Amino acid sequence: MTQAVYVRTLLELYCGLPHTAVRRPTPQDRQIAAQLFDRGVPFCLAEMAFLLAIGRRSTHPPELPPLAPIRSLAYFLPVIEELKLNPPDPDYLDYLRARIRPGDRFPTVSGER
C-alpha cells in the first residue's frame, strides 16, 4: 500500500466513524496519517485502535454527561501506542467489530486485515 492510499483510506475510515464530529479531514489529520504510515503502523492496527476507542466510548454510562465528539485523528494515537506495546490476537479485530453497538455504524475496508 502506498502512502497516498494509506492516508486516503485511513482518513475515509476515520471520518466515517461514529462519535466523530469530522466529516472532512483537517491538514493536521492528514499529517498524522502520513506520520503513521512513515512510522510503519499497519493499517489493521490503526483500524483496531479506532474500533477499540469507539467500543470504549460506547460503554460510557448513559447517566453521565455525554462525551464530546472526537475532533482529531490525534485522539486515537494513545490507543495505537497501547496496541503496539501489547499486540492483540489477530482475531480481536473481528471481535471488536461485533462489539460495536448496532446504532454505531463502522465502515470497513474490504481486503484489509
Backbone as numpy.savetxt, mean C-alpha at the origin, in Angstrom:
# Nx Ny Nz CAx CAy CAz Cx Cy Cz
10.66 -5.42 -14.42 9.80 -4.25 -14.42 10.71 -3.02 -14.42
10.44 -2.11 -15.31 11.21 -0.88 -15.37 10.78 0.07 -14.26
11.61 1.09 -14.00 11.25 2.06 -12.97 9.95 2.78 -13.34
9.78 3.12 -14.60 8.57 3.85 -15.01 7.33 3.00 -14.76
7.38 1.73 -15.09 6.23 0.84 -14.88 5.99 0.65 -13.39
7.04 0.43 -12.63 6.93 0.26 -11.18 6.26 1.47 -10.55
6.78 2.66 -10.87 6.24 3.90 -10.27 4.79 4.09 -10.67
4.49 3.95 -11.97 3.12 4.15 -12.43 2.15 3.16 -11.76
2.53 1.89 -11.73 1.66 0.86 -11.17 1.48 1.04 -9.67
2.56 1.36 -8.97 2.48 1.56 -7.53 1.58 2.76 -7.21
1.73 3.84 -7.97 0.91 5.02 -7.71 -0.56 4.79 -8.06
-0.83 4.03 -9.10 -2.22 3.68 -9.42 -2.84 2.88 -8.29
-2.08 1.93 -7.77 -2.56 1.11 -6.67 -2.81 1.98 -5.44
-1.84 2.83 -5.11 -1.96 3.72 -3.95 -3.18 4.64 -4.07
-3.37 5.25 -5.22 -4.48 6.19 -5.39 -5.84 5.50 -5.36
-5.88 4.20 -5.59 -7.14 3.46 -5.55 -7.46 2.84 -4.21
-6.59 3.04 -3.24 -6.80 2.44 -1.93 -7.97 3.07 -1.18
-8.67 2.24 -0.39 -9.61 2.85 0.56 -8.82 3.63 1.61
-9.42 4.58 2.22 -8.82 5.41 3.28 -7.83 6.44 2.75
-7.70 6.58 1.44 -6.80 7.61 0.92 -7.62 8.79 0.41
-7.08 9.98 0.60 -7.74 11.18 0.12 -7.19 11.58 -1.24
-6.19 10.87 -1.70 -5.48 11.23 -2.93 -6.06 10.46 -4.11
-6.41 11.16 -5.15 -6.87 10.51 -6.38 -5.85 10.73 -7.50
-4.94 11.68 -7.27 -3.83 11.91 -8.21 -2.57 12.03 -7.37
-1.53 11.30 -7.74 -0.30 11.35 -6.93 0.37 12.71 -7.01
0.99 13.09 -5.91 1.74 14.34 -5.86 3.17 14.09 -6.37
3.90 15.15 -6.66 5.31 14.97 -7.03 6.10 14.24 -5.93
5.76 14.52 -4.68 6.44 13.83 -3.58 6.13 12.33 -3.62
4.88 11.97 -3.92 4.52 10.55 -4.03 5.32 9.88 -5.15
5.46 10.57 -6.27 6.26 10.03 -7.39 7.71 9.83 -6.97
8.25 10.78 -6.24 9.63 10.69 -5.78 9.79 9.50 -4.82
8.86 9.32 -3.91 8.93 8.21 -2.97 8.85 6.88 -3.71
7.94 6.78 -4.68 7.81 5.54 -5.46 9.10 5.23 -6.21
9.72 6.26 -6.80 10.99 6.05 -7.51 12.09 5.63 -6.54
12.10 6.19 -5.34 13.09 5.80 -4.34 12.89 4.35 -3.90
11.63 3.93 -3.78 11.37 2.53 -3.43 11.94 1.60 -4.50
11.74 1.96 -5.76 12.29 1.17 -6.85 13.82 1.14 -6.76
14.42 2.31 -6.57 15.88 2.41 -6.50 16.45 1.62 -5.33
15.69 1.53 -4.25 16.14 0.77 -3.07 15.89 -0.73 -3.23
15.25 -1.11 -4.33 15.02 -2.53 -4.59 13.85 -3.12 -3.81
12.91 -2.28 -3.41 11.73 -2.79 -2.70 10.84 -3.51 -3.71
10.64 -4.81 -3.54 9.80 -5.54 -4.49 8.36 -4.98 -4.49
7.76 -4.97 -5.66 6.40 -4.45 -5.79 5.46 -5.18 -4.83
5.61 -6.51 -4.75 4.70 -7.28 -3.88 4.87 -6.89 -2.42
6.06 -6.48 -2.01 6.26 -6.04 -0.63 5.54 -4.72 -0.38
5.61 -3.81 -1.34 4.89 -2.53 -1.20 3.38 -2.78 -1.17
2.91 -3.66 -2.05 1.47 -3.99 -2.04 1.07 -4.60 -0.70
1.91 -5.47 -0.17 1.61 -6.08 1.12 1.56 -5.02 2.23
2.45 -4.04 2.17 2.44 -2.96 3.15 1.15 -2.15 3.04
0.70 -1.90 1.81 -0.58 -1.20 1.62 -1.70 -1.98 2.28
-1.76 -3.27 1.99 -2.82 -4.12 2.54 -2.77 -4.18 4.06
-1.58 -4.35 4.60 -1.44 -4.44 6.05 -1.88 -3.14 6.72
-1.44 -2.01 6.19 -1.83 -0.73 6.78 -3.33 -0.49 6.68
-3.90 -0.80 5.52 -5.36 -0.63 5.35 -6.11 -1.60 6.26
-5.62 -2.81 6.37 -6.24 -3.78 7.27 -6.21 -3.31 8.72
-5.11 -2.74 9.12 -5.01 -2.21 10.49 -5.98 -1.05 10.69
-6.08 -0.18 9.70 -7.02 0.94 9.80 -8.46 0.47 9.86
-8.73 -0.63 9.17 -10.09 -1.16 9.12 -10.55 -1.72 10.46
-9.61 -1.97 11.36 -9.99 -2.48 12.68 -10.12 -1.35 13.71
-10.04 -0.10 13.25 -10.18 1.04 14.14 -11.56 1.00 14.79
-11.62 1.04 16.11 -12.92 0.96 16.80 -13.87 2.09 16.37
-15.10 1.73 16.01 -16.05 2.75 15.52 -16.44 3.78 16.57
-16.28 3.45 17.85 -16.65 4.41 18.89 -15.60 5.52 19.06
-14.44 5.33 18.48 -13.40 6.37 18.52 -13.58 7.33 17.35
-13.03 8.54 17.47 -13.11 9.46 16.33 -12.47 8.82 15.10
-13.01 9.11 13.92 -12.45 8.49 12.71 -11.01 8.95 12.45
-10.27 8.07 11.82 -8.90 8.40 11.44 -8.92 9.35 10.25
-7.94 10.21 10.19 -7.81 11.12 9.04 -7.44 10.30 7.80
-7.88 10.73 6.64 -7.51 10.01 5.41 -6.00 10.03 5.19
-5.52 9.04 4.49 -4.10 8.96 4.12 -3.88 9.95 2.98
-2.89 10.81 3.13 -2.65 11.86 2.14 -1.28 11.76 1.46
-0.49 10.75 1.83 0.84 10.64 1.24 1.28 9.19 1.21
2.01 8.84 0.17 2.60 7.52 0.07 3.57 7.29 1.23
4.10 8.36 1.79 5.02 8.26 2.93 4.38 7.55 4.12
3.07 7.58 4.23 2.34 6.91 5.31 2.75 5.43 5.39
3.03 4.82 4.25 3.28 3.38 4.19 4.75 3.01 4.41
5.64 3.98 4.45 7.07 3.69 4.57 7.43 2.90 5.83
6.88 3.24 7.00 7.21 2.43 8.19 6.74 0.98 8.06
5.63 0.77 7.41 5.12 -0.60 7.24 6.01 -1.37 6.27
6.48 -0.69 5.22 7.41 -1.33 4.29 8.68 -1.74 5.04
9.20 -0.86 5.87 10.40 -1.18 6.65 10.14 -2.34 7.60
8.99 -2.34 8.23 8.60 -3.43 9.14 8.61 -4.77 8.39
8.04 -4.79 7.19 7.97 -6.03 6.43 9.35 -6.44 5.88
10.21 -5.47 5.61 11.57 -5.80 5.17 12.36 -6.47 6.31
12.16 -6.01 7.53 12.85 -6.58 8.69 12.31 -7.95 9.07
11.02 -8.12 8.89 10.36 -9.38 9.23 9.52 -9.85 8.05
10.17 -10.41 7.03 9.43 -10.81 5.83 8.37 -11.87 6.17
7.16 -11.63 5.73 6.08 -12.60 6.00 6.11 -13.75 5.00
5.34 -14.74 5.30 5.15 -15.88 4.40 4.55 -15.35 3.09
4.96 -15.88 1.94 4.42 -15.40 0.66 2.90 -15.48 0.54
2.28 -16.42 1.23 0.83 -16.54 1.18 0.12 -15.47 2.01
0.89 -14.70 2.76 0.30 -13.68 3.61 -0.43 -12.61 2.80
0.03 -12.32 1.60 -0.63 -11.33 0.75 -2.07 -11.75 0.46
-2.27 -13.02 0.14 -3.63 -13.52 -0.10 -4.48 -13.41 1.16
-3.89 -13.71 2.30 -4.60 -13.59 3.57 -5.03 -12.15 3.80
-4.11 -11.21 3.55 -4.44 -9.80 3.76 -5.54 -9.35 2.81
-5.48 -9.80 1.57 -6.54 -9.43 0.61 -7.90 -9.91 1.12
-7.93 -11.10 1.69 -9.20 -11.64 2.20 -9.69 -10.89 3.43
-8.78 -10.26 4.17 -9.16 -9.55 5.40 -9.78 -8.19 5.15
-9.50 -7.59 4.04 -10.06 -6.26 3.77 -11.58 -6.39 3.76
-12.23 -5.53 4.53 -13.68 -5.60 4.62 -14.31 -5.40 3.25
-15.47 -6.04 3.00 -16.09 -5.94 1.69 -16.30 -4.51 1.20
-16.56 -3.56 2.08 -16.75 -2.18 1.67 -15.45 -1.48 1.32
-14.35 -2.07 1.71 -13.03 -1.50 1.43 -12.47 -2.14 0.17
-12.79 -1.56 -0.97 -12.29 -2.16 -2.21 -10.79 -1.99 -2.28
-10.13 -2.96 -2.83 -8.69 -2.88 -2.99 -8.35 -3.36 -4.38
-7.81 -2.49 -5.22 -7.47 -2.91 -6.57 -6.28 -3.86 -6.55
-6.30 -4.83 -7.43 -5.18 -5.74 -7.53 -4.52 -5.56 -8.88
-3.29 -5.91 -8.95 -2.54 -5.81 -10.20 -2.31 -7.23 -10.68
-2.91 -7.58 -11.80 -2.80 -8.95 -12.28 -1.36 -9.25 -12.66
-0.96 -10.47 -12.34 0.37 -10.91 -12.69 1.43 -10.52 -11.67
1.14 -9.69 -10.71 2.12 -9.30 -9.71 1.94 -10.15 -8.48
3.03 -10.57 -7.93 2.98 -11.35 -6.71 4.28 -11.23 -5.99
